[in-house]
Amino acid sequence: MADELKRRLVHASGSGLVALYLLAQHLELGLSWNRFRVLLVVLAVGTIGLEYLRLRVGLEWWIYEKLTRDYEQDQFAGYGWYMVSMTIVVLAFEPAIALPAMLMLALADPLSGAFSADSLRAVKRPTVLVVMFLACAALAAPFLYEYPQAVVAAALGGTIADGVTVKRGDFVLDDNLTIPIYASVAAWMAIEFVPV
């Protein structure tokens, strides 16, 4: 249980990237969206490098024991998918779409996890789905308030990514990869194709 709490706190720390960007904009510190994109690419490449060292070279730091789950011992870990997905949405979308999607992964996902039994269900319980949807909508609203349809779409995308397990054989599609991507794509589609 203590390790699970630590994982959730580390998960939430990803919101610091969004805070960094917003604070830099507010204080006019010169962190443009393109520079932020470069920062995320560097972080993602570094994360992939660490995973390569862990899986191929056998690098075993104590932090891996605390922050990776048993099933991640021999496969690309959730924190890697986390950085890859955040980088994808930052590269593919503008701040109003990418930033709330990042927050959904950093904050709504661990909140959802706190409400669900740590079991791999095909579809999470309705209570967990509602919690995830409301959290995602609350995170999207400040960024997408001019597009209420995008708030709902982003929240639905994040909820589906978190609440529906995609599994093929022993492979499970990690929601750390899908939450920001589903949310961003859904928000973008709602803005582009759904009239207000």
Buried (B, 14 or more C-beta within 10 A) or exposed (E): EEEEEEBBEBBBEBBEBBEBBBEBBEEEEEBEEEEBBEBBBEBBEEBBEBBEEBBEEEEEEEEBEEBBEEEBEEBBBBBBBBBBBBBBBBEBBEBBBBBBBBBBBBBBBBBBBEBBEEEEEEEBBEEBBBBBBBBBBBBBBEBBEEBBBBBBBBBBBBBBBBBBEEEEEEEEBBBBBBBBBBBBBBBBBBBEEEEE
